[in-house]
Amino acid sequence: MSTGRAIEAVTQTLRSVLGPVTALVTARPPDQARGAGASGDQLNLFLYDVAPNAAWRNLEPPARSGGGGLHPPLALDLHYLLTAYADHQDETTAHRLLGQAMQVLHDGAVLTRAKLGGVLGDAGVHLQPERVRLTPVHLGLDEQSKLWSGFQTPYRLSVAYRASVVLIDTGRPSEAPLPVLRRGRGPLDALGRDEGVPASAGSTAPRLDRITVAAWRGNASLPARSGDQLVLDGAGLAGGPVRARFDHPRLAEPVWAAAGPGSTAEQVRVPLPGTLPAGVATVTVAVGPAAGPALTSNALPLPVAVRLGRPVLGAAGARDVLVTVPCDRLQEGQSVLLLAGGDQLAPVQPARAGVAPSFRVPRPASGGARLTLRLRVDGIDSIPLADPDPDPAEPLPTVFDPAQQVVLP
């Protein structure tokens, strides 16, 4: 979810973290750090190198269709040089400032989501899946000499840090094909999937293997939405009160849901919490009393989609039509795109909780075109299908929901 302002956000966050050490924390080149007539205690944080992250640079997300894959994010490591200045010829005060600054960065080696979002929330660094971690880097005398001589300024004692990893999302739109409605020609098994090789639990701790939506009968490719019951498959999911914990980067606190009727040690059924925003949440299972120690399972991702209401057509211009798309689970500042035909359209106004977003949909060359609409919120697309029939003997939907389509004039 990071934008092009991600590097700025990390620099500003580090300056705010160092604020308790001294009031003056700058981000200037070494030859301009002190400035004309500058005095007093000062810390200077200089970004001297930006390098591709070795662990992320070769990762390509899996392809969504035969036309190609998703464009991976730009993964960067930021290298900073931290220098202390004092208002005396004696360097003792500068040494004290540098030691205190290193202590602060050591204690706060992981930049929390709250710190990153509180300084420059528009950059979205606090929403990226990887945390930004600070690591001291030793620069030899030869490297430091080249760095300082390049700025033609006298050498001062400095410490280097690496901030890793910063993920900048691509601005190139990804492919958005409609979901596959049917696979293969023959009849599928009862759950419509391959069970694979069964695995046995190696310990008494609960284990979470898979999360699906009960209505879709084991189809793990579809996200959850309002009104859905989740099926959590695993092992060791019994032995006391069982609860599911839902974490989301846009929530300050986790959301809990108790196991419902029909739950067993291998399968837990819980309703999707109504307060969970759209996007990617993580789910863990806790076995034990809420007030006491509980065994906790591993975490699995859960995509959560908005549920669309019937679109409303508004004013029609010469080139486009205003289309309002009611939906639930939308929060302030979320990334929203309307997928209509081959277009990916941004809303007229930024996302607001409880307000249906509106979009200007281009008019086709010939009138009467029917478009299937999907709303992509924080990377998760809505499902353009009606709810499945609760009778397991009935087939799953194989046509798109007319209530989620529009006919443009």
C-alpha beads as a LAMMPS data file, in Angstrom:
LAMMPS data file: protein, C-alpha beads

409 atoms
408 bonds

1 atom types
1 bond types

-500.0 500.0 xlo xhi
-500.0 500.0 ylo yhi
-500.0 500.0 zlo zhi

Masses

1 110.0

Atoms # bond

1 1 1 0.000 0.000 0.000
2 1 1 3.060 2.298 -0.027
3 1 1 3.197 5.230 -2.439
4 1 1 6.122 7.135 -3.911
5 1 1 6.364 9.072 -0.634
6 1 1 7.500 5.967 1.263
7 1 1 11.159 7.048 1.459
8 1 1 10.120 10.456 2.781
9 1 1 7.862 8.765 5.343
10 1 1 10.690 6.614 6.729
11 1 1 13.045 9.613 6.969
12 1 1 10.440 11.746 8.733
13 1 1 9.603 8.898 11.107
14 1 1 13.263 8.474 12.068
15 1 1 13.509 12.212 12.712
16 1 1 10.486 12.036 15.012
17 1 1 11.951 9.001 16.812
18 1 1 15.184 10.940 17.459
19 1 1 13.257 14.003 18.637
20 1 1 13.560 13.195 22.384
21 1 1 17.386 13.228 22.115
22 1 1 17.615 16.816 20.843
23 1 1 15.236 19.371 19.422
24 1 1 17.218 19.849 16.203
25 1 1 17.201 16.760 13.949
26 1 1 17.996 17.546 10.320
27 1 1 18.245 15.546 7.095
28 1 1 20.953 17.420 5.182
29 1 1 24.093 16.467 3.251
30 1 1 27.182 16.422 5.530
31 1 1 28.660 19.584 4.001
32 1 1 25.443 21.508 4.730
33 1 1 24.486 19.903 8.032
34 1 1 25.438 22.788 10.280
35 1 1 24.502 25.606 7.935
36 1 1 25.668 29.198 8.192
37 1 1 25.956 30.343 11.786
38 1 1 24.346 27.190 13.177
39 1 1 24.918 26.408 16.822
40 1 1 23.602 24.153 19.549
41 1 1 23.189 20.403 19.807
42 1 1 22.149 18.721 16.576
43 1 1 21.645 15.298 14.999
44 1 1 21.878 14.950 11.227
45 1 1 20.324 11.983 9.434
46 1 1 21.640 11.771 5.878
47 1 1 20.275 9.255 3.361
48 1 1 23.440 8.363 1.477
49 1 1 22.350 5.252 -0.445
50 1 1 19.177 3.560 -1.725
51 1 1 19.630 -0.052 -2.827
52 1 1 17.318 -2.814 -4.091
53 1 1 16.434 -5.350 -1.423
54 1 1 18.116 -8.642 -2.318
55 1 1 15.403 -10.835 -0.810
56 1 1 12.507 -9.137 -2.619
57 1 1 13.924 -8.046 -5.969
58 1 1 13.523 -11.451 -7.671
59 1 1 10.092 -12.276 -6.261
60 1 1 7.372 -12.264 -8.917
61 1 1 3.768 -12.769 -7.729
62 1 1 1.930 -15.673 -9.367
63 1 1 0.146 -14.949 -12.640
64 1 1 -3.594 -14.315 -12.549
65 1 1 -4.119 -15.281 -16.164
66 1 1 -2.302 -16.403 -19.254
67 1 1 -1.689 -12.782 -20.169
68 1 1 0.962 -12.271 -17.488
69 1 1 1.552 -11.784 -13.804
70 1 1 1.203 -9.007 -11.309
71 1 1 3.891 -6.322 -11.262
72 1 1 5.875 -6.759 -8.022
73 1 1 6.454 -3.842 -5.637
74 1 1 9.710 -1.884 -5.643
75 1 1 11.633 -3.224 -2.626
76 1 1 14.308 -0.909 -1.225
77 1 1 16.877 -0.739 1.557
78 1 1 17.614 2.786 2.816
79 1 1 21.104 3.556 4.146
80 1 1 21.430 6.467 6.558
81 1 1 24.422 8.231 8.107
82 1 1 23.785 9.570 11.620
83 1 1 26.089 12.367 12.817
84 1 1 26.058 14.329 16.073
85 1 1 27.131 17.968 16.499
86 1 1 27.659 19.997 19.658
87 1 1 28.113 23.698 20.384
88 1 1 31.628 23.225 21.824
89 1 1 35.061 22.354 20.542
90 1 1 35.104 19.445 22.988
91 1 1 33.487 16.441 21.299
92 1 1 32.246 14.942 24.576
93 1 1 28.796 16.460 24.171
94 1 1 28.582 15.142 20.602
95 1 1 29.546 11.697 21.874
96 1 1 26.740 11.861 24.440
97 1 1 24.204 12.813 21.755
98 1 1 25.385 10.025 19.457
99 1 1 25.186 7.440 22.251
100 1 1 21.684 8.498 23.245
101 1 1 20.547 8.452 19.622
102 1 1 21.958 4.949 19.125
103 1 1 20.179 3.807 22.279
104 1 1 16.860 5.165 20.994
105 1 1 17.303 3.467 17.608
106 1 1 18.371 0.226 19.281
107 1 1 15.255 0.162 21.482
108 1 1 13.007 1.105 18.551
109 1 1 14.668 -1.041 15.902
110 1 1 11.281 -1.918 14.409
111 1 1 9.319 1.086 13.179
112 1 1 5.776 0.352 14.317
113 1 1 2.711 0.917 12.190
114 1 1 1.571 3.610 14.618
115 1 1 4.795 5.609 14.213
116 1 1 4.867 5.313 10.424
117 1 1 1.176 6.124 10.043
118 1 1 1.257 8.963 12.539
119 1 1 4.008 10.912 10.766
120 1 1 2.966 10.554 7.107
121 1 1 -0.093 8.351 6.797
122 1 1 -0.650 9.222 3.124
123 1 1 2.522 7.327 2.204
124 1 1 0.932 4.036 3.300
125 1 1 4.159 2.481 4.625
126 1 1 2.314 1.411 7.771
127 1 1 0.050 -0.765 5.598
128 1 1 2.793 -2.747 3.851
129 1 1 3.042 -6.450 4.855
130 1 1 6.708 -6.209 5.917
131 1 1 7.858 -4.178 8.899
132 1 1 10.657 -1.620 8.493
133 1 1 13.623 -2.647 10.657
134 1 1 16.746 -0.656 11.542
135 1 1 20.125 -2.419 11.537
136 1 1 23.491 -0.815 12.393
137 1 1 25.974 -1.109 9.527
138 1 1 29.735 -0.886 10.026
139 1 1 31.485 1.338 7.511
140 1 1 35.244 0.849 7.298
141 1 1 37.668 3.742 7.356
142 1 1 38.104 3.525 3.604
143 1 1 34.330 3.753 2.962
144 1 1 33.902 6.615 5.423
145 1 1 36.855 8.474 3.951
146 1 1 35.400 8.258 0.451
147 1 1 31.992 9.369 1.696
148 1 1 33.226 12.434 3.588
149 1 1 35.842 13.453 1.029
150 1 1 33.156 13.368 -1.663
151 1 1 31.435 16.236 0.156
152 1 1 34.735 18.041 0.785
153 1 1 33.991 18.510 4.442
154 1 1 35.991 17.480 7.549
155 1 1 35.278 14.000 8.877
156 1 1 33.101 13.603 11.948
157 1 1 32.313 10.493 13.925
158 1 1 29.177 8.944 12.415
159 1 1 27.119 5.746 12.543
160 1 1 25.449 4.073 9.555
161 1 1 22.031 2.363 9.650
162 1 1 20.068 0.314 7.144
163 1 1 16.241 0.591 7.078
164 1 1 14.771 -2.504 5.448
165 1 1 12.508 -3.189 3.736
166 1 1 10.477 -0.356 2.135
167 1 1 7.934 -1.553 -0.438
168 1 1 6.651 0.934 -3.003
169 1 1 3.590 -0.273 -4.886
170 1 1 3.557 -0.145 -8.646
171 1 1 1.486 2.528 -10.349
172 1 1 0.883 0.257 -13.312
173 1 1 -2.639 -1.254 -13.288
174 1 1 -2.758 -5.031 -13.039
175 1 1 -4.941 -7.322 -15.068
176 1 1 -8.427 -7.801 -13.691
177 1 1 -10.078 -10.770 -15.428
178 1 1 -13.472 -11.957 -14.275
179 1 1 -13.359 -15.030 -11.998
180 1 1 -13.629 -18.524 -13.431
181 1 1 -17.147 -19.861 -12.990
182 1 1 -16.485 -23.520 -13.787
183 1 1 -13.422 -25.737 -14.119
184 1 1 -13.265 -28.948 -16.115
185 1 1 -15.993 -30.823 -17.937
186 1 1 -16.659 -33.728 -15.629
187 1 1 -18.434 -33.691 -12.243
188 1 1 -16.332 -32.468 -9.338
189 1 1 -16.056 -34.136 -5.956
190 1 1 -18.274 -33.132 -3.043
191 1 1 -16.077 -30.168 -2.104
192 1 1 -14.904 -29.276 -5.604
193 1 1 -11.209 -29.599 -4.696
194 1 1 -8.283 -31.970 -4.287
195 1 1 -7.750 -32.941 -0.683
196 1 1 -4.021 -33.564 -1.208
197 1 1 -1.884 -35.554 1.198
198 1 1 -3.250 -35.589 4.772
199 1 1 -0.851 -34.406 7.470
200 1 1 -0.916 -35.310 11.145
201 1 1 -0.246 -32.903 13.982
202 1 1 3.242 -33.099 15.388
203 1 1 2.360 -31.562 18.761
204 1 1 -0.544 -30.711 21.007
205 1 1 -0.566 -27.083 19.871
206 1 1 -3.467 -26.137 17.595
207 1 1 -2.681 -25.987 13.891
208 1 1 -4.549 -24.053 11.229
209 1 1 -4.316 -25.493 7.704
210 1 1 -6.950 -23.719 5.643
211 1 1 -9.728 -21.137 5.765
212 1 1 -12.736 -21.275 3.460
213 1 1 -16.263 -19.884 3.322
214 1 1 -18.934 -22.454 4.167
215 1 1 -21.333 -21.238 1.474
216 1 1 -18.784 -21.883 -1.265
217 1 1 -18.254 -25.507 -0.158
218 1 1 -14.495 -25.552 0.117
219 1 1 -13.632 -23.206 -2.747
220 1 1 -10.670 -21.333 -1.245
221 1 1 -10.287 -18.912 -4.177
222 1 1 -13.184 -16.660 -3.131
223 1 1 -12.896 -14.034 -0.370
224 1 1 -15.201 -13.726 2.607
225 1 1 -17.946 -11.096 2.800
226 1 1 -20.732 -10.015 5.133
227 1 1 -23.003 -12.809 6.321
228 1 1 -20.483 -15.575 5.593
229 1 1 -19.581 -18.353 7.984
230 1 1 -15.902 -19.294 7.949
231 1 1 -14.640 -22.868 8.090
232 1 1 -11.235 -23.185 9.770
233 1 1 -9.645 -26.574 9.077
234 1 1 -6.716 -27.863 11.098
235 1 1 -5.884 -30.048 14.085
236 1 1 -5.950 -29.677 17.855
237 1 1 -8.713 -27.071 17.687
238 1 1 -10.415 -28.253 20.889
239 1 1 -9.709 -28.696 24.581
240 1 1 -11.332 -25.602 26.043
241 1 1 -13.095 -22.447 24.899
242 1 1 -12.175 -21.918 21.242
243 1 1 -12.019 -18.449 19.696
244 1 1 -10.782 -17.038 16.416
245 1 1 -8.693 -13.870 16.450
246 1 1 -8.841 -11.507 13.458
247 1 1 -6.050 -8.960 12.982
248 1 1 -6.148 -6.236 10.350
249 1 1 -3.612 -3.455 9.612
250 1 1 -6.412 -0.856 9.740
251 1 1 -7.573 -1.938 13.213
252 1 1 -5.774 -0.903 16.394
253 1 1 -7.102 -3.948 18.279
254 1 1 -7.912 -7.494 17.124
255 1 1 -11.474 -8.732 16.712
256 1 1 -12.541 -12.000 18.366
257 1 1 -15.258 -14.487 17.447
258 1 1 -16.281 -17.582 19.445
259 1 1 -16.521 -20.980 17.775
260 1 1 -20.038 -21.777 16.623
261 1 1 -22.135 -24.942 16.721
262 1 1 -20.760 -27.924 14.846
263 1 1 -17.109 -27.147 15.620
264 1 1 -14.729 -30.061 16.209
265 1 1 -11.037 -30.580 16.917
266 1 1 -10.389 -30.625 13.156
267 1 1 -12.796 -27.910 12.063
268 1 1 -13.975 -24.664 13.643
269 1 1 -16.884 -22.611 12.337
270 1 1 -17.044 -18.896 13.117
271 1 1 -19.012 -16.011 11.609
272 1 1 -17.115 -13.278 9.796
273 1 1 -17.024 -10.297 12.220
274 1 1 -19.032 -7.335 11.002
275 1 1 -16.388 -4.810 12.147
276 1 1 -13.598 -6.314 10.040
277 1 1 -12.663 -3.939 7.173
278 1 1 -12.171 -5.088 3.616
279 1 1 -8.630 -6.106 2.716
280 1 1 -6.336 -8.858 3.955
281 1 1 -6.755 -9.918 7.583
282 1 1 -4.907 -12.643 9.478
283 1 1 -6.645 -15.345 11.499
284 1 1 -5.377 -17.386 14.428
285 1 1 -7.214 -19.815 16.717
286 1 1 -6.868 -19.638 20.509
287 1 1 -7.796 -22.642 22.640
288 1 1 -8.288 -21.849 26.320
289 1 1 -10.025 -19.323 28.562
290 1 1 -9.843 -15.654 27.586
291 1 1 -8.609 -14.649 31.046
292 1 1 -5.946 -17.338 31.308
293 1 1 -3.139 -18.846 29.223
294 1 1 -4.304 -20.203 25.891
295 1 1 -2.700 -22.228 23.130
296 1 1 -2.472 -20.262 19.897
297 1 1 -2.286 -21.629 16.383
298 1 1 -0.318 -20.337 13.429
299 1 1 -1.763 -17.422 11.454
300 1 1 -3.304 -17.636 7.978
301 1 1 -4.337 -14.793 5.663
302 1 1 -8.020 -14.115 5.044
303 1 1 -9.106 -11.944 2.103
304 1 1 -12.223 -9.919 2.966
305 1 1 -14.288 -8.308 0.206
306 1 1 -17.039 -5.728 0.291
307 1 1 -20.571 -6.781 -0.588
308 1 1 -22.074 -4.619 -3.331
309 1 1 -25.559 -3.198 -3.429
310 1 1 -27.418 -2.420 -6.628
311 1 1 -25.523 0.235 -8.636
312 1 1 -27.248 3.569 -9.239
313 1 1 -26.851 5.444 -12.519
314 1 1 -26.465 9.197 -12.277
315 1 1 -25.874 12.009 -14.707
316 1 1 -24.766 10.924 -18.174
317 1 1 -22.279 13.056 -20.034
318 1 1 -21.030 12.896 -23.574
319 1 1 -18.201 10.539 -22.647
320 1 1 -19.094 8.937 -19.319
321 1 1 -21.859 8.061 -16.880
322 1 1 -21.782 8.665 -13.127
323 1 1 -22.263 5.304 -11.367
324 1 1 -22.674 5.056 -7.584
325 1 1 -21.880 1.653 -6.059
326 1 1 -23.227 1.016 -2.527
327 1 1 -21.064 -1.313 -0.437
328 1 1 -20.266 -2.253 3.152
329 1 1 -17.022 -2.504 5.164
330 1 1 -15.537 0.626 3.593
331 1 1 -13.276 2.733 5.812
332 1 1 -11.745 6.169 5.572
333 1 1 -8.703 6.323 3.309
334 1 1 -8.946 2.846 1.830
335 1 1 -7.723 2.263 -1.715
336 1 1 -10.797 1.821 -3.953
337 1 1 -11.010 0.946 -7.643
338 1 1 -14.035 0.075 -9.773
339 1 1 -13.429 -2.754 -12.240
340 1 1 -15.822 -2.256 -15.150
341 1 1 -15.119 -4.101 -18.356
342 1 1 -11.434 -3.547 -19.044
343 1 1 -11.228 -0.314 -17.048
344 1 1 -9.952 0.301 -13.534
345 1 1 -11.499 3.538 -12.316
346 1 1 -10.689 5.661 -9.274
347 1 1 -13.610 7.151 -7.315
348 1 1 -14.688 10.755 -7.765
349 1 1 -14.028 11.374 -4.050
350 1 1 -11.697 9.559 -1.621
351 1 1 -13.225 6.657 0.288
352 1 1 -15.292 7.514 3.365
353 1 1 -16.942 5.183 5.817
354 1 1 -20.677 4.825 5.244
355 1 1 -20.598 6.752 1.937
356 1 1 -21.193 4.899 -1.336
357 1 1 -18.344 5.718 -3.760
358 1 1 -19.149 7.155 -7.181
359 1 1 -17.252 6.651 -10.430
360 1 1 -17.308 8.097 -13.916
361 1 1 -17.615 5.062 -16.192
362 1 1 -16.702 5.657 -19.862
363 1 1 -19.624 5.238 -22.245
364 1 1 -19.235 2.511 -24.871
365 1 1 -19.240 3.277 -28.571
366 1 1 -22.649 1.632 -28.892
367 1 1 -25.342 2.111 -26.262
368 1 1 -26.868 -0.669 -24.219
369 1 1 -23.600 -2.316 -23.117
370 1 1 -23.950 -4.468 -20.011
371 1 1 -21.001 -4.273 -17.607
372 1 1 -20.281 -6.517 -14.640
373 1 1 -18.997 -4.372 -11.772
374 1 1 -16.495 -5.271 -9.104
375 1 1 -15.079 -3.093 -6.349
376 1 1 -11.421 -3.579 -5.430
377 1 1 -10.808 -2.359 -1.879
378 1 1 -7.241 -2.568 -0.534
379 1 1 -6.435 -5.118 -3.230
380 1 1 -9.395 -7.491 -2.691
381 1 1 -12.075 -7.724 -5.408
382 1 1 -15.770 -8.138 -4.636
383 1 1 -17.520 -11.284 -5.857
384 1 1 -19.793 -10.629 -8.874
385 1 1 -21.936 -13.648 -8.018
386 1 1 -25.136 -14.073 -6.060
387 1 1 -25.131 -16.035 -2.800
388 1 1 -24.985 -19.805 -3.345
389 1 1 -28.043 -21.927 -2.652
390 1 1 -27.846 -23.261 0.934
391 1 1 -28.891 -26.701 -0.323
392 1 1 -25.588 -28.551 -0.955
393 1 1 -27.314 -30.591 -3.664
394 1 1 -27.834 -27.456 -5.743
395 1 1 -24.979 -26.276 -8.005
396 1 1 -22.950 -23.179 -7.245
397 1 1 -23.717 -20.025 -9.269
398 1 1 -22.422 -20.173 -12.834
399 1 1 -23.660 -16.778 -14.069
400 1 1 -22.852 -13.264 -12.913
401 1 1 -25.296 -11.532 -10.593
402 1 1 -27.536 -9.155 -12.571
403 1 1 -27.829 -6.982 -9.435
404 1 1 -24.109 -6.192 -9.817
405 1 1 -24.371 -5.208 -13.460
406 1 1 -25.276 -1.967 -15.198
407 1 1 -26.497 -1.166 -18.672
408 1 1 -25.018 2.130 -19.824
409 1 1 -27.028 4.315 -22.174

Bonds

1 1 1 2
2 1 2 3
3 1 3 4
4 1 4 5
5 1 5 6
6 1 6 7
7 1 7 8
8 1 8 9
9 1 9 10
10 1 10 11
11 1 11 12
12 1 12 13
13 1 13 14
14 1 14 15
15 1 15 16
16 1 16 17
17 1 17 18
18 1 18 19
19 1 19 20
20 1 20 21
21 1 21 22
22 1 22 23
23 1 23 24
24 1 24 25
25 1 25 26
26 1 26 27
27 1 27 28
28 1 28 29
29 1 29 30
30 1 30 31
31 1 31 32
32 1 32 33
33 1 33 34
34 1 34 35
35 1 35 36
36 1 36 37
37 1 37 38
38 1 38 39
39 1 39 40
40 1 40 41
41 1 41 42
42 1 42 43
43 1 43 44
44 1 44 45
45 1 45 46
46 1 46 47
47 1 47 48
48 1 48 49
49 1 49 50
50 1 50 51
51 1 51 52
52 1 52 53
53 1 53 54
54 1 54 55
55 1 55 56
56 1 56 57
57 1 57 58
58 1 58 59
59 1 59 60
60 1 60 61
61 1 61 62
62 1 62 63
63 1 63 64
64 1 64 65
65 1 65 66
66 1 66 67
67 1 67 68
68 1 68 69
69 1 69 70
70 1 70 71
71 1 71 72
72 1 72 73
73 1 73 74
74 1 74 75
75 1 75 76
76 1 76 77
77 1 77 78
78 1 78 79
79 1 79 80
80 1 80 81
81 1 81 82
82 1 82 83
83 1 83 84
84 1 84 85
85 1 85 86
86 1 86 87
87 1 87 88
88 1 88 89
89 1 89 90
90 1 90 91
91 1 91 92
92 1 92 93
93 1 93 94
94 1 94 95
95 1 95 96
96 1 96 97
97 1 97 98
98 1 98 99
99 1 99 100
100 1 100 101
101 1 101 102
102 1 102 103
103 1 103 104
104 1 104 105
105 1 105 106
106 1 106 107
107 1 107 108
108 1 108 109
109 1 109 110
110 1 110 111
111 1 111 112
112 1 112 113
113 1 113 114
114 1 114 115
115 1 115 116
116 1 116 117
117 1 117 118
118 1 118 119
119 1 119 120
120 1 120 121
121 1 121 122
122 1 122 123
123 1 123 124
124 1 124 125
125 1 125 126
126 1 126 127
127 1 127 128
128 1 128 129
129 1 129 130
130 1 130 131
131 1 131 132
132 1 132 133
133 1 133 134
134 1 134 135
135 1 135 136
136 1 136 137
137 1 137 138
138 1 138 139
139 1 139 140
140 1 140 141
141 1 141 142
142 1 142 143
143 1 143 144
144 1 144 145
145 1 145 146
146 1 146 147
147 1 147 148
148 1 148 149
149 1 149 150
150 1 150 151
151 1 151 152
152 1 152 153
153 1 153 154
154 1 154 155
155 1 155 156
156 1 156 157
157 1 157 158
158 1 158 159
159 1 159 160
160 1 160 161
161 1 161 162
162 1 162 163
163 1 163 164
164 1 164 165
165 1 165 166
166 1 166 167
167 1 167 168
168 1 168 169
169 1 169 170
170 1 170 171
171 1 171 172
172 1 172 173
173 1 173 174
174 1 174 175
175 1 175 176
176 1 176 177
177 1 177 178
178 1 178 179
179 1 179 180
180 1 180 181
181 1 181 182
182 1 182 183
183 1 183 184
184 1 184 185
185 1 185 186
186 1 186 187
187 1 187 188
188 1 188 189
189 1 189 190
190 1 190 191
191 1 191 192
192 1 192 193
193 1 193 194
194 1 194 195
195 1 195 196
196 1 196 197
197 1 197 198
198 1 198 199
199 1 199 200
200 1 200 201
201 1 201 202
202 1 202 203
203 1 203 204
204 1 204 205
205 1 205 206
206 1 206 207
207 1 207 208
208 1 208 209
209 1 209 210
210 1 210 211
211 1 211 212
212 1 212 213
213 1 213 214
214 1 214 215
215 1 215 216
216 1 216 217
217 1 217 218
218 1 218 219
219 1 219 220
220 1 220 221
221 1 221 222
222 1 222 223
223 1 223 224
224 1 224 225
225 1 225 226
226 1 226 227
227 1 227 228
228 1 228 229
229 1 229 230
230 1 230 231
231 1 231 232
232 1 232 233
233 1 233 234
234 1 234 235
235 1 235 236
236 1 236 237
237 1 237 238
238 1 238 239
239 1 239 240
240 1 240 241
241 1 241 242
242 1 242 243
243 1 243 244
244 1 244 245
245 1 245 246
246 1 246 247
247 1 247 248
248 1 248 249
249 1 249 250
250 1 250 251
251 1 251 252
252 1 252 253
253 1 253 254
254 1 254 255
255 1 255 256
256 1 256 257
257 1 257 258
258 1 258 259
259 1 259 260
260 1 260 261
261 1 261 262
262 1 262 263
263 1 263 264
264 1 264 265
265 1 265 266
266 1 266 267
267 1 267 268
268 1 268 269
269 1 269 270
270 1 270 271
271 1 271 272
272 1 272 273
273 1 273 274
274 1 274 275
275 1 275 276
276 1 276 277
277 1 277 278
278 1 278 279
279 1 279 280
280 1 280 281
281 1 281 282
282 1 282 283
283 1 283 284
284 1 284 285
285 1 285 286
286 1 286 287
287 1 287 288
288 1 288 289
289 1 289 290
290 1 290 291
291 1 291 292
292 1 292 293
293 1 293 294
294 1 294 295
295 1 295 296
296 1 296 297
297 1 297 298
298 1 298 299
299 1 299 300
300 1 300 301
301 1 301 302
302 1 302 303
303 1 303 304
304 1 304 305
305 1 305 306
306 1 306 307
307 1 307 308
308 1 308 309
309 1 309 310
310 1 310 311
311 1 311 312
312 1 312 313
313 1 313 314
314 1 314 315
315 1 315 316
316 1 316 317
317 1 317 318
318 1 318 319
319 1 319 320
320 1 320 321
321 1 321 322
322 1 322 323
323 1 323 324
324 1 324 325
325 1 325 326
326 1 326 327
327 1 327 328
328 1 328 329
329 1 329 330
330 1 330 331
331 1 331 332
332 1 332 333
333 1 333 334
334 1 334 335
335 1 335 336
336 1 336 337
337 1 337 338
338 1 338 339
339 1 339 340
340 1 340 341
341 1 341 342
342 1 342 343
343 1 343 344
344 1 344 345
345 1 345 346
346 1 346 347
347 1 347 348
348 1 348 349
349 1 349 350
350 1 350 351
351 1 351 352
352 1 352 353
353 1 353 354
354 1 354 355
355 1 355 356
356 1 356 357
357 1 357 358
358 1 358 359
359 1 359 360
360 1 360 361
361 1 361 362
362 1 362 363
363 1 363 364
364 1 364 365
365 1 365 366
366 1 366 367
367 1 367 368
368 1 368 369
369 1 369 370
370 1 370 371
371 1 371 372
372 1 372 373
373 1 373 374
374 1 374 375
375 1 375 376
376 1 376 377
377 1 377 378
378 1 378 379
379 1 379 380
380 1 380 381
381 1 381 382
382 1 382 383
383 1 383 384
384 1 384 385
385 1 385 386
386 1 386 387
387 1 387 388
388 1 388 389
389 1 389 390
390 1 390 391
391 1 391 392
392 1 392 393
393 1 393 394
394 1 394 395
395 1 395 396
396 1 396 397
397 1 397 398
398 1 398 399
399 1 399 400
400 1 400 401
401 1 401 402
402 1 402 403
403 1 403 404
404 1 404 405
405 1 405 406
406 1 406 407
407 1 407 408
408 1 408 409
